[in-house]
Amino acid sequence: MAKDEDGVFYMLENTTSSLYTVDIETGISTLIDIRGIGGLIERDLAFDPTTGFLYGLYNYANTGSQQQLFTINKTTGM
């Protein structure tokens, strides 16, 4: 989970790689978009206040430890 400059929390769901916002007080999550990248094991999510992007670190389920870094637009989920 990552928090942006406005205090909004974001999370990636592992099965569909969907991006959600999360209300920490209620625990309610809201879908932003489904990234549609199958076979991922999401490892970490961070926010860069200078670019406004979320960064994710993952590896493909079938490759073991081959890690990749990717960006996510927090508005569109892409």
PDB file of N, CA, C and O in Angstrom:
ATOM      1  N   MET A   1       0.846  -1.161   0.000  1.00  0.00           N
ATOM      2  CA  MET A   1       0.000   0.000   0.000  1.00  0.00           C
ATOM      3  C   MET A   1       0.900   1.236   0.000  1.00  0.00           C
ATOM      4  O   MET A   1       1.981   1.235   0.589  1.00  0.00           O
ATOM      5  N   ALA A   2       0.430   2.290  -0.673  1.00  0.00           N
ATOM      6  CA  ALA A   2       1.191   3.535  -0.746  1.00  0.00           C
ATOM      7  C   ALA A   2       0.239   4.704  -0.507  1.00  0.00           C
ATOM      8  O   ALA A   2      -0.950   4.628  -0.817  1.00  0.00           O
ATOM      9  N   LYS A   3       0.781   5.784   0.047  1.00  0.00           N
ATOM     10  CA  LYS A   3      -0.001   6.985   0.331  1.00  0.00           C
ATOM     11  C   LYS A   3       0.549   8.142  -0.480  1.00  0.00           C
ATOM     12  O   LYS A   3       1.761   8.355  -0.522  1.00  0.00           O
ATOM     13  N   ASP A   4      -0.358   8.909  -1.142  1.00  0.00           N
ATOM     14  CA  ASP A   4       0.091  10.038  -1.939  1.00  0.00           C
ATOM     15  C   ASP A   4       0.132  11.325  -1.117  1.00  0.00           C
ATOM     16  O   ASP A   4      -0.107  11.304   0.090  1.00  0.00           O
ATOM     17  N   GLU A   5       0.442  12.465  -1.787  1.00  0.00           N
ATOM     18  CA  GLU A   5       0.604  13.738  -1.098  1.00  0.00           C
ATOM     19  C   GLU A   5      -0.705  14.270  -0.503  1.00  0.00           C
ATOM     20  O   GLU A   5      -0.686  15.143   0.364  1.00  0.00           O
ATOM     21  N   ASP A   6      -1.845  13.735  -0.974  1.00  0.00           N
ATOM     22  CA  ASP A   6      -3.141  14.145  -0.449  1.00  0.00           C
ATOM     23  C   ASP A   6      -3.631  13.231   0.668  1.00  0.00           C
ATOM     24  O   ASP A   6      -4.720  13.429   1.206  1.00  0.00           O
ATOM     25  N   GLY A   7      -2.829  12.237   1.012  1.00  0.00           N
ATOM     26  CA  GLY A   7      -3.197  11.314   2.071  1.00  0.00           C
ATOM     27  C   GLY A   7      -4.065  10.161   1.608  1.00  0.00           C
ATOM     28  O   GLY A   7      -4.618   9.435   2.435  1.00  0.00           O
ATOM     29  N   VAL A   8      -4.197   9.978   0.295  1.00  0.00           N
ATOM     30  CA  VAL A   8      -4.985   8.880  -0.257  1.00  0.00           C
ATOM     31  C   VAL A   8      -4.118   7.621  -0.293  1.00  0.00           C
ATOM     32  O   VAL A   8      -2.976   7.661  -0.752  1.00  0.00           O
ATOM     33  N   PHE A   9      -4.657   6.519   0.187  1.00  0.00           N
ATOM     34  CA  PHE A   9      -3.946   5.249   0.177  1.00  0.00           C
ATOM     35  C   PHE A   9      -4.342   4.445  -1.056  1.00  0.00           C
ATOM     36  O   PHE A   9      -5.512   4.405  -1.435  1.00  0.00           O
ATOM     37  N   TYR A  10      -3.351   3.807  -1.676  1.00  0.00           N
ATOM     38  CA  TYR A  10      -3.552   2.985  -2.869  1.00  0.00           C
ATOM     39  C   TYR A  10      -3.051   1.579  -2.596  1.00  0.00           C
ATOM     40  O   TYR A  10      -2.113   1.379  -1.826  1.00  0.00           O
ATOM     41  N   MET A  11      -3.689   0.604  -3.239  1.00  0.00           N
ATOM     42  CA  MET A  11      -3.206  -0.776  -3.142  1.00  0.00           C
ATOM     43  C   MET A  11      -3.437  -1.481  -4.460  1.00  0.00           C
ATOM     44  O   MET A  11      -4.353  -1.149  -5.213  1.00  0.00           O
ATOM     45  N   LEU A  12      -2.585  -2.466  -4.728  1.00  0.00           N
ATOM     46  CA  LEU A  12      -2.751  -3.347  -5.876  1.00  0.00           C
ATOM     47  C   LEU A  12      -3.245  -4.689  -5.371  1.00  0.00           C
ATOM     48  O   LEU A  12      -2.725  -5.232  -4.396  1.00  0.00           O
ATOM     49  N   GLU A  13      -4.245  -5.210  -6.038  1.00  0.00           N
ATOM     50  CA  GLU A  13      -4.754  -6.541  -5.714  1.00  0.00           C
ATOM     51  C   GLU A  13      -4.001  -7.532  -6.592  1.00  0.00           C
ATOM     52  O   GLU A  13      -3.888  -7.322  -7.799  1.00  0.00           O
ATOM     53  N   ASN A  14      -3.490  -8.599  -6.012  1.00  0.00           N
ATOM     54  CA  ASN A  14      -2.587  -9.504  -6.723  1.00  0.00           C
ATOM     55  C   ASN A  14      -3.218 -10.304  -7.843  1.00  0.00           C
ATOM     56  O   ASN A  14      -2.584 -10.478  -8.884  1.00  0.00           O
ATOM     57  N   THR A  15      -4.437 -10.800  -7.683  1.00  0.00           N
ATOM     58  CA  THR A  15      -5.021 -11.702  -8.664  1.00  0.00           C
ATOM     59  C   THR A  15      -5.220 -11.047 -10.019  1.00  0.00           C
ATOM     60  O   THR A  15      -4.846 -11.622 -11.042  1.00  0.00           O
ATOM     61  N   THR A  16      -5.808  -9.844 -10.047  1.00  0.00           N
ATOM     62  CA  THR A  16      -6.087  -9.158 -11.310  1.00  0.00           C
ATOM     63  C   THR A  16      -5.201  -7.940 -11.522  1.00  0.00           C
ATOM     64  O   THR A  16      -5.314  -7.268 -12.548  1.00  0.00           O
ATOM     65  N   SER A  17      -4.331  -7.648 -10.580  1.00  0.00           N
ATOM     66  CA  SER A  17      -3.491  -6.449 -10.607  1.00  0.00           C
ATOM     67  C   SER A  17      -4.336  -5.184 -10.691  1.00  0.00           C
ATOM     68  O   SER A  17      -3.959  -4.224 -11.364  1.00  0.00           O
ATOM     69  N   SER A  18      -5.473  -5.184 -10.010  1.00  0.00           N
ATOM     70  CA  SER A  18      -6.370  -4.032  -9.988  1.00  0.00           C
ATOM     71  C   SER A  18      -5.864  -2.995  -8.995  1.00  0.00           C
ATOM     72  O   SER A  18      -5.349  -3.336  -7.931  1.00  0.00           O
ATOM     73  N   LEU A  19      -6.019  -1.717  -9.359  1.00  0.00           N
ATOM     74  CA  LEU A  19      -5.620  -0.616  -8.486  1.00  0.00           C
ATOM     75  C   LEU A  19      -6.845  -0.102  -7.746  1.00  0.00           C
ATOM     76  O   LEU A  19      -7.890   0.140  -8.350  1.00  0.00           O
ATOM     77  N   TYR A  20      -6.710   0.062  -6.443  1.00  0.00           N
ATOM     78  CA  TYR A  20      -7.791   0.540  -5.581  1.00  0.00           C
ATOM     79  C   TYR A  20      -7.303   1.700  -4.719  1.00  0.00           C
ATOM     80  O   TYR A  20      -6.115   1.810  -4.416  1.00  0.00           O
ATOM     81  N   THR A  21      -8.240   2.563  -4.329  1.00  0.00           N
ATOM     82  CA  THR A  21      -7.996   3.461  -3.207  1.00  0.00           C
ATOM     83  C   THR A  21      -8.596   2.785  -1.990  1.00  0.00           C
ATOM     84  O   THR A  21      -9.539   2.003  -2.104  1.00  0.00           O
ATOM     85  N   VAL A  22      -8.044   3.092  -0.818  1.00  0.00           N
ATOM     86  CA  VAL A  22      -8.505   2.462   0.410  1.00  0.00           C
ATOM     87  C   VAL A  22      -8.755   3.529   1.462  1.00  0.00           C
ATOM     88  O   VAL A  22      -7.887   4.356   1.742  1.00  0.00           O
ATOM     89  N   ASP A  23      -9.953   3.504   2.042  1.00  0.00           N
ATOM     90  CA  ASP A  23     -10.268   4.374   3.170  1.00  0.00           C
ATOM     91  C   ASP A  23      -9.760   3.671   4.417  1.00  0.00           C
ATOM     92  O   ASP A  23     -10.325   2.658   4.830  1.00  0.00           O
ATOM     93  N   ILE A  24      -8.716   4.185   5.012  1.00  0.00           N
ATOM     94  CA  ILE A  24      -8.068   3.541   6.158  1.00  0.00           C
ATOM     95  C   ILE A  24      -8.997   3.462   7.366  1.00  0.00           C
ATOM     96  O   ILE A  24      -8.922   2.506   8.138  1.00  0.00           O
ATOM     97  N   GLU A  25      -9.856   4.436   7.538  1.00  0.00           N
ATOM     98  CA  GLU A  25     -10.767   4.437   8.692  1.00  0.00           C
ATOM     99  C   GLU A  25     -11.844   3.370   8.585  1.00  0.00           C
ATOM    100  O   GLU A  25     -12.181   2.730   9.582  1.00  0.00           O
ATOM    101  N   THR A  26     -12.394   3.167   7.376  1.00  0.00           N
ATOM    102  CA  THR A  26     -13.488   2.206   7.215  1.00  0.00           C
ATOM    103  C   THR A  26     -13.036   0.877   6.630  1.00  0.00           C
ATOM    104  O   THR A  26     -13.729  -0.130   6.774  1.00  0.00           O
ATOM    105  N   GLY A  27     -11.884   0.864   5.974  1.00  0.00           N
ATOM    106  CA  GLY A  27     -11.415  -0.345   5.307  1.00  0.00           C
ATOM    107  C   GLY A  27     -12.054  -0.571   3.943  1.00  0.00           C
ATOM    108  O   GLY A  27     -11.802  -1.593   3.305  1.00  0.00           O
ATOM    109  N   ILE A  28     -12.874   0.364   3.492  1.00  0.00           N
ATOM    110  CA  ILE A  28     -13.555   0.225   2.209  1.00  0.00           C
ATOM    111  C   ILE A  28     -12.598   0.580   1.074  1.00  0.00           C
ATOM    112  O   ILE A  28     -11.934   1.616   1.101  1.00  0.00           O
ATOM    113  N   SER A  29     -12.542  -0.311   0.069  1.00  0.00           N
ATOM    114  CA  SER A  29     -11.694  -0.060  -1.094  1.00  0.00           C
ATOM    115  C   SER A  29     -12.575   0.283  -2.290  1.00  0.00           C
ATOM    116  O   SER A  29     -13.700  -0.200  -2.416  1.00  0.00           O
ATOM    117  N   THR A  30     -12.030   1.139  -3.173  1.00  0.00           N
ATOM    118  CA  THR A  30     -12.738   1.576  -4.371  1.00  0.00           C
ATOM    119  C   THR A  30     -11.867   1.297  -5.585  1.00  0.00           C
ATOM    120  O   THR A  30     -10.723   1.747  -5.653  1.00  0.00           O
ATOM    121  N   LEU A  31     -12.411   0.551  -6.547  1.00  0.00           N
ATOM    122  CA  LEU A  31     -11.666   0.198  -7.757  1.00  0.00           C
ATOM    123  C   LEU A  31     -11.418   1.430  -8.618  1.00  0.00           C
ATOM    124  O   LEU A  31     -12.343   2.191  -8.905  1.00  0.00           O
ATOM    125  N   ILE A  32     -10.165   1.625  -9.029  1.00  0.00           N
ATOM    126  CA  ILE A  32      -9.822   2.661  -9.997  1.00  0.00           C
ATOM    127  C   ILE A  32      -9.798   2.042 -11.386  1.00  0.00           C
ATOM    128  O   ILE A  32     -10.458   2.541 -12.297  1.00  0.00           O
ATOM    129  N   ASP A  33      -9.043   0.955 -11.558  1.00  0.00           N
ATOM    130  CA  ASP A  33      -8.966   0.286 -12.849  1.00  0.00           C
ATOM    131  C   ASP A  33      -8.298  -1.068 -12.681  1.00  0.00           C
ATOM    132  O   ASP A  33      -7.542  -1.303 -11.738  1.00  0.00           O
ATOM    133  N   ILE A  34      -8.599  -1.944 -13.619  1.00  0.00           N
ATOM    134  CA  ILE A  34      -7.943  -3.244 -13.665  1.00  0.00           C
ATOM    135  C   ILE A  34      -6.786  -3.130 -14.650  1.00  0.00           C
ATOM    136  O   ILE A  34      -6.994  -2.834 -15.826  1.00  0.00           O
ATOM    137  N   ARG A  35      -5.569  -3.364 -14.170  1.00  0.00           N
ATOM    138  CA  ARG A  35      -4.388  -3.254 -15.026  1.00  0.00           C
ATOM    139  C   ARG A  35      -4.346  -4.371 -16.065  1.00  0.00           C
ATOM    140  O   ARG A  35      -3.774  -4.194 -17.141  1.00  0.00           O
ATOM    141  N   GLY A  36      -4.941  -5.507 -15.755  1.00  0.00           N
ATOM    142  CA  GLY A  36      -5.031  -6.586 -16.731  1.00  0.00           C
ATOM    143  C   GLY A  36      -3.715  -7.277 -17.034  1.00  0.00           C
ATOM    144  O   GLY A  36      -3.540  -7.814 -18.128  1.00  0.00           O
ATOM    145  N   ILE A  37      -2.799  -7.274 -16.100  1.00  0.00           N
ATOM    146  CA  ILE A  37      -1.525  -7.966 -16.270  1.00  0.00           C
ATOM    147  C   ILE A  37      -1.622  -9.254 -15.469  1.00  0.00           C
ATOM    148  O   ILE A  37      -1.592  -9.222 -14.239  1.00  0.00           O
ATOM    149  N   GLY A  38      -1.737 -10.365 -16.141  1.00  0.00           N
ATOM    150  CA  GLY A  38      -1.883 -11.635 -15.451  1.00  0.00           C
ATOM    151  C   GLY A  38      -0.556 -12.236 -15.039  1.00  0.00           C
ATOM    152  O   GLY A  38       0.488 -11.902 -15.600  1.00  0.00           O
ATOM    153  N   GLY A  39      -0.596 -13.119 -14.062  1.00  0.00           N
ATOM    154  CA  GLY A  39       0.583 -13.857 -13.642  1.00  0.00           C
ATOM    155  C   GLY A  39       1.595 -13.072 -12.835  1.00  0.00           C
ATOM    156  O   GLY A  39       2.759 -13.463 -12.757  1.00  0.00           O
ATOM    157  N   LEU A  40       1.171 -11.964 -12.228  1.00  0.00           N
ATOM    158  CA  LEU A  40       2.096 -11.156 -11.447  1.00  0.00           C
ATOM    159  C   LEU A  40       1.991 -11.477  -9.963  1.00  0.00           C
ATOM    160  O   LEU A  40       0.933 -11.848  -9.455  1.00  0.00           O
ATOM    161  N   ILE A  41       3.099 -11.325  -9.301  1.00  0.00           N
ATOM    162  CA  ILE A  41       3.121 -11.358  -7.846  1.00  0.00           C
ATOM    163  C   ILE A  41       3.602  -9.984  -7.421  1.00  0.00           C
ATOM    164  O   ILE A  41       4.795  -9.688  -7.498  1.00  0.00           O
ATOM    165  N   GLU A  42       2.678  -9.141  -6.970  1.00  0.00           N
ATOM    166  CA  GLU A  42       3.011  -7.769  -6.602  1.00  0.00           C
ATOM    167  C   GLU A  42       3.823  -7.784  -5.312  1.00  0.00           C
ATOM    168  O   GLU A  42       3.475  -8.482  -4.359  1.00  0.00           O
ATOM    169  N   ARG A  43       4.881  -7.031  -5.287  1.00  0.00           N
ATOM    170  CA  ARG A  43       5.787  -7.022  -4.147  1.00  0.00           C
ATOM    171  C   ARG A  43       5.777  -5.716  -3.362  1.00  0.00           C
ATOM    172  O   ARG A  43       5.897  -5.734  -2.137  1.00  0.00           O
ATOM    173  N   ASP A  44       5.635  -4.588  -4.045  1.00  0.00           N
ATOM    174  CA  ASP A  44       5.710  -3.321  -3.333  1.00  0.00           C
ATOM    175  C   ASP A  44       5.061  -2.232  -4.178  1.00  0.00           C
ATOM    176  O   ASP A  44       4.950  -2.355  -5.397  1.00  0.00           O
ATOM    177  N   LEU A  45       4.637  -1.166  -3.510  1.00  0.00           N
ATOM    178  CA  LEU A  45       4.009  -0.032  -4.159  1.00  0.00           C
ATOM    179  C   LEU A  45       4.489   1.214  -3.439  1.00  0.00           C
ATOM    180  O   LEU A  45       4.496   1.254  -2.209  1.00  0.00           O
ATOM    181  N   ALA A  46       4.895   2.243  -4.195  1.00  0.00           N
ATOM    182  CA  ALA A  46       5.390   3.484  -3.595  1.00  0.00           C
ATOM    183  C   ALA A  46       4.905   4.670  -4.432  1.00  0.00           C
ATOM    184  O   ALA A  46       4.594   4.513  -5.613  1.00  0.00           O
ATOM    185  N   PHE A  47       4.842   5.858  -3.818  1.00  0.00           N
ATOM    186  CA  PHE A  47       4.392   7.063  -4.491  1.00  0.00           C
ATOM    187  C   PHE A  47       5.534   8.051  -4.592  1.00  0.00           C
ATOM    188  O   PHE A  47       6.276   8.254  -3.630  1.00  0.00           O
ATOM    189  N   ASP A  48       5.680   8.675  -5.771  1.00  0.00           N
ATOM    190  CA  ASP A  48       6.693   9.710  -5.991  1.00  0.00           C
ATOM    191  C   ASP A  48       5.988  11.055  -6.099  1.00  0.00           C
ATOM    192  O   ASP A  48       5.318  11.307  -7.101  1.00  0.00           O
ATOM    193  N   PRO A  49       6.115  11.931  -5.097  1.00  0.00           N
ATOM    194  CA  PRO A  49       5.406  13.213  -5.116  1.00  0.00           C
ATOM    195  C   PRO A  49       5.909  14.169  -6.201  1.00  0.00           C
ATOM    196  O   PRO A  49       5.208  15.120  -6.545  1.00  0.00           O
ATOM    197  N   THR A  50       7.094  13.940  -6.738  1.00  0.00           N
ATOM    198  CA  THR A  50       7.610  14.838  -7.777  1.00  0.00           C
ATOM    199  C   THR A  50       6.991  14.553  -9.145  1.00  0.00           C
ATOM    200  O   THR A  50       6.905  15.453  -9.981  1.00  0.00           O
ATOM    201  N   THR A  51       6.560  13.315  -9.384  1.00  0.00           N
ATOM    202  CA  THR A  51       5.951  12.955 -10.665  1.00  0.00           C
ATOM    203  C   THR A  51       4.455  12.699 -10.562  1.00  0.00           C
ATOM    204  O   THR A  51       3.744  12.776 -11.564  1.00  0.00           O
ATOM    205  N   GLY A  52       3.971  12.396  -9.363  1.00  0.00           N
ATOM    206  CA  GLY A  52       2.564  12.048  -9.183  1.00  0.00           C
ATOM    207  C   GLY A  52       2.245  10.620  -9.564  1.00  0.00           C
ATOM    208  O   GLY A  52       1.076  10.240  -9.631  1.00  0.00           O
ATOM    209  N   PHE A  53       3.278   9.819  -9.817  1.00  0.00           N
ATOM    210  CA  PHE A  53       3.065   8.431 -10.205  1.00  0.00           C
ATOM    211  C   PHE A  53       3.280   7.486  -9.031  1.00  0.00           C
ATOM    212  O   PHE A  53       4.064   7.748  -8.119  1.00  0.00           O
ATOM    213  N   LEU A  54       2.559   6.389  -9.092  1.00  0.00           N
ATOM    214  CA  LEU A  54       2.821   5.257  -8.215  1.00  0.00           C
ATOM    215  C   LEU A  54       3.810   4.358  -8.931  1.00  0.00           C
ATOM    216  O   LEU A  54       3.762   4.225 -10.154  1.00  0.00           O
ATOM    217  N   TYR A  55       4.696   3.748  -8.185  1.00  0.00           N
ATOM    218  CA  TYR A  55       5.643   2.787  -8.735  1.00  0.00           C
ATOM    219  C   TYR A  55       5.392   1.449  -8.073  1.00  0.00           C
ATOM    220  O   TYR A  55       5.238   1.356  -6.855  1.00  0.00           O
ATOM    221  N   GLY A  56       5.356   0.428  -8.888  1.00  0.00           N
ATOM    222  CA  GLY A  56       5.182  -0.924  -8.382  1.00  0.00           C
ATOM    223  C   GLY A  56       6.400  -1.762  -8.694  1.00  0.00           C
ATOM    224  O   GLY A  56       7.088  -1.538  -9.690  1.00  0.00           O
ATOM    225  N   LEU A  57       6.655  -2.715  -7.846  1.00  0.00           N
ATOM    226  CA  LEU A  57       7.731  -3.679  -8.056  1.00  0.00           C
ATOM    227  C   LEU A  57       7.092  -5.055  -8.011  1.00  0.00           C
ATOM    228  O   LEU A  57       6.382  -5.382  -7.059  1.00  0.00           O
ATOM    229  N   TYR A  58       7.338  -5.861  -9.031  1.00  0.00           N
ATOM    230  CA  TYR A  58       6.706  -7.168  -9.098  1.00  0.00           C
ATOM    231  C   TYR A  58       7.640  -8.176  -9.735  1.00  0.00           C
ATOM    232  O   TYR A  58       8.686  -7.831 -10.286  1.00  0.00           O
ATOM    233  N   ASN A  59       7.234  -9.427  -9.643  1.00  0.00           N
ATOM    234  CA  ASN A  59       7.864 -10.448 -10.459  1.00  0.00           C
ATOM    235  C   ASN A  59       6.779 -11.348 -11.017  1.00  0.00           C
ATOM    236  O   ASN A  59       5.719 -11.518 -10.414  1.00  0.00           O
ATOM    237  N   TYR A  60       7.060 -11.922 -12.177  1.00  0.00           N
ATOM    238  CA  TYR A  60       6.121 -12.851 -12.786  1.00  0.00           C
ATOM    239  C   TYR A  60       6.126 -14.150 -11.990  1.00  0.00           C
ATOM    240  O   TYR A  60       7.176 -14.620 -11.553  1.00  0.00           O
ATOM    241  N   ALA A  61       4.954 -14.714 -11.811  1.00  0.00           N
ATOM    242  CA  ALA A  61       4.811 -15.923 -11.006  1.00  0.00           C
ATOM    243  C   ALA A  61       5.654 -17.078 -11.535  1.00  0.00           C
ATOM    244  O   ALA A  61       6.140 -17.894 -10.751  1.00  0.00           O
ATOM    245  N   ASN A  62       5.833 -17.160 -12.845  1.00  0.00           N
ATOM    246  CA  ASN A  62       6.550 -18.308 -13.416  1.00  0.00           C
ATOM    247  C   ASN A  62       8.045 -18.082 -13.610  1.00  0.00           C
ATOM    248  O   ASN A  62       8.728 -18.965 -14.129  1.00  0.00           O
ATOM    249  N   THR A  63       8.577 -16.916 -13.207  1.00  0.00           N
ATOM    250  CA  THR A  63      10.007 -16.667 -13.410  1.00  0.00           C
ATOM    251  C   THR A  63      10.796 -16.592 -12.108  1.00  0.00           C
ATOM    252  O   THR A  63      12.003 -16.349 -12.129  1.00  0.00           O
ATOM    253  N   GLY A  64      10.138 -16.794 -10.993  1.00  0.00           N
ATOM    254  CA  GLY A  64      10.861 -16.782  -9.721  1.00  0.00           C
ATOM    255  C   GLY A  64      11.241 -15.392  -9.268  1.00  0.00           C
ATOM    256  O   GLY A  64      10.381 -14.635  -8.816  1.00  0.00           O
ATOM    257  N   SER A  65      12.511 -15.039  -9.377  1.00  0.00           N
ATOM    258  CA  SER A  65      12.993 -13.791  -8.780  1.00  0.00           C
ATOM    259  C   SER A  65      13.269 -12.675  -9.784  1.00  0.00           C
ATOM    260  O   SER A  65      13.927 -11.696  -9.431  1.00  0.00           O
ATOM    261  N   GLN A  66      12.789 -12.787 -11.020  1.00  0.00           N
ATOM    262  CA  GLN A  66      13.009 -11.735 -12.014  1.00  0.00           C
ATOM    263  C   GLN A  66      12.081 -10.561 -11.722  1.00  0.00           C
ATOM    264  O   GLN A  66      10.902 -10.603 -12.075  1.00  0.00           O
ATOM    265  N   GLN A  67      12.601  -9.507 -11.078  1.00  0.00           N
ATOM    266  CA  GLN A  67      11.776  -8.375 -10.651  1.00  0.00           C
ATOM    267  C   GLN A  67      11.739  -7.282 -11.705  1.00  0.00           C
ATOM    268  O   GLN A  67      12.713  -7.066 -12.426  1.00  0.00           O
ATOM    269  N   GLN A  68      10.610  -6.597 -11.786  1.00  0.00           N
ATOM    270  CA  GLN A  68      10.402  -5.518 -12.738  1.00  0.00           C
ATOM    271  C   GLN A  68       9.831  -4.309 -11.997  1.00  0.00           C
ATOM    272  O   GLN A  68       9.096  -4.460 -11.021  1.00  0.00           O
ATOM    273  N   LEU A  69      10.174  -3.113 -12.468  1.00  0.00           N
ATOM    274  CA  LEU A  69       9.635  -1.871 -11.924  1.00  0.00           C
ATOM    275  C   LEU A  69       8.675  -1.299 -12.961  1.00  0.00           C
ATOM    276  O   LEU A  69       8.986  -1.277 -14.152  1.00  0.00           O
ATOM    277  N   PHE A  70       7.501  -0.832 -12.509  1.00  0.00           N
ATOM    278  CA  PHE A  70       6.552  -0.242 -13.440  1.00  0.00           C
ATOM    279  C   PHE A  70       5.886   0.964 -12.793  1.00  0.00           C
ATOM    280  O   PHE A  70       5.874   1.095 -11.569  1.00  0.00           O
ATOM    281  N   THR A  71       5.331   1.847 -13.625  1.00  0.00           N
ATOM    282  CA  THR A  71       4.638   3.040 -13.127  1.00  0.00           C
ATOM    283  C   THR A  71       3.141   2.871 -13.301  1.00  0.00           C
ATOM    284  O   THR A  71       2.679   2.143 -14.179  1.00  0.00           O
ATOM    285  N   ILE A  72       2.387   3.560 -12.446  1.00  0.00           N
ATOM    286  CA  ILE A  72       0.930   3.549 -12.513  1.00  0.00           C
ATOM    287  C   ILE A  72       0.457   4.983 -12.356  1.00  0.00           C
ATOM    288  O   ILE A  72       0.842   5.670 -11.409  1.00  0.00           O
ATOM    289  N   ASN A  73      -0.368   5.430 -13.273  1.00  0.00           N
ATOM    290  CA  ASN A  73      -1.009   6.729 -13.123  1.00  0.00           C
ATOM    291  C   ASN A  73      -2.115   6.558 -12.096  1.00  0.00           C
ATOM    292  O   ASN A  73      -3.010   5.736 -12.293  1.00  0.00           O
ATOM    293  N   LYS A  74      -2.074   7.309 -11.012  1.00  0.00           N
ATOM    294  CA  LYS A  74      -3.034   7.111  -9.912  1.00  0.00           C
ATOM    295  C   LYS A  74      -4.453   7.499 -10.279  1.00  0.00           C
ATOM    296  O   LYS A  74      -5.389   7.100  -9.585  1.00  0.00           O
ATOM    297  N   THR A  75      -4.648   8.268 -11.348  1.00  0.00           N
ATOM    298  CA  THR A  75      -5.991   8.655 -11.789  1.00  0.00           C
ATOM    299  C   THR A  75      -6.614   7.594 -12.688  1.00  0.00           C
ATOM    300  O   THR A  75      -7.790   7.262 -12.539  1.00  0.00           O
ATOM    301  N   THR A  76      -5.827   7.064 -13.619  1.00  0.00           N
ATOM    302  CA  THR A  76      -6.364   6.118 -14.591  1.00  0.00           C
ATOM    303  C   THR A  76      -6.076   4.660 -14.243  1.00  0.00           C
ATOM    304  O   THR A  76      -6.744   3.756 -14.745  1.00  0.00           O
ATOM    305  N   GLY A  77      -5.084   4.432 -13.385  1.00  0.00           N
ATOM    306  CA  GLY A  77      -4.690   3.061 -13.064  1.00  0.00           C
ATOM    307  C   GLY A  77      -3.780   2.436 -14.097  1.00  0.00           C
ATOM    308  O   GLY A  77      -3.353   1.295 -13.920  1.00  0.00           O
ATOM    309  N   MET A  78      -3.472   3.134 -15.159  1.00  0.00           N
ATOM    310  CA  MET A  78      -2.624   2.567 -16.230  1.00  0.00           C
ATOM    311  C   MET A  78      -1.200   3.062 -16.110  1.00  0.00           C
ATOM    312  O   MET A  78      -0.348   2.694 -16.918  1.00  0.00           O
TER     313      MET A  78
END
